[in-house]
Amino acid sequence: MKEITLKINDSKFKTFVEFVKTLDYVRIENNKNLEDLEKGLFELKQIQDGKLKSRPVEDLLNEL
């Protein structure tokens, strides 16, 4: 099996993933990771647009 890396525009990512899932000869690994990444990108976009408030990095590090 061959492997490729793709860069997909954020606005088209979800549609692309849904399309790829319909292909019986393609396997998406770490689907959970893709979902987490998609969620993170969405939240980042909301922060950049001022629709979501960010939090200090210290809070994030304390969670680790």
C-alpha positions in Angstrom: 0.0 0.0 0.0 1.3 3.5 -0.9 0.9 6.6 1.3 0.5 10.2 0.5 0.2 13.5 2.4 -2.3 16.1 1.2 -2.8 19.7 2.1 -6.5 20.5 1.9 -8.1 24.0 2.3 -9.8 24.2 5.7 -13.2 25.0 4.1 -13.0 21.8 1.9 -11.5 19.4 4.5 -14.7 17.9 5.8 -16.2 17.4 2.3 -12.9 15.8 1.1 -12.7 13.4 4.0 -16.3 12.3 3.5 -15.6 11.7 -0.2 -12.4 9.7 0.6 -14.4 7.5 3.0 -16.6 6.4 0.1 -13.6 4.9 -1.7 -13.2 1.2 -0.9 -9.5 1.1 -1.8 -8.5 4.0 0.5 -8.0 3.6 4.2 -7.9 6.6 6.6 -5.7 5.9 9.5 -6.1 7.6 12.9 -9.6 8.9 12.1 -9.8 10.2 15.7 -6.7 12.2 15.1 -8.3 13.7 12.0 -11.4 14.6 13.9 -9.4 16.2 16.7 -7.3 18.2 14.1 -10.5 19.3 12.3 -12.0 20.5 15.6 -8.8 22.3 16.5 -8.6 24.1 13.2 -12.3 25.1 13.5 -11.6 26.5 17.0 -8.5 28.3 15.8 -10.5 29.9 13.0 -13.2 31.0 15.6 -10.5 32.6 17.8 -9.0 34.4 14.8 -12.5 35.7 13.9 -13.1 36.9 17.4 -16.0 34.4 18.0 -14.2 32.4 20.6 -12.0 33.6 23.4 -8.5 32.1 23.7 -6.9 31.1 27.0 -3.4 31.6 28.4 -0.8 28.9 27.5 0.0 28.5 31.2 -3.5 27.0 31.6 -2.9 24.5 28.8 0.5 23.5 30.2 -1.0 23.0 33.7 -3.5 20.5 32.2 -0.6 18.4 30.9 
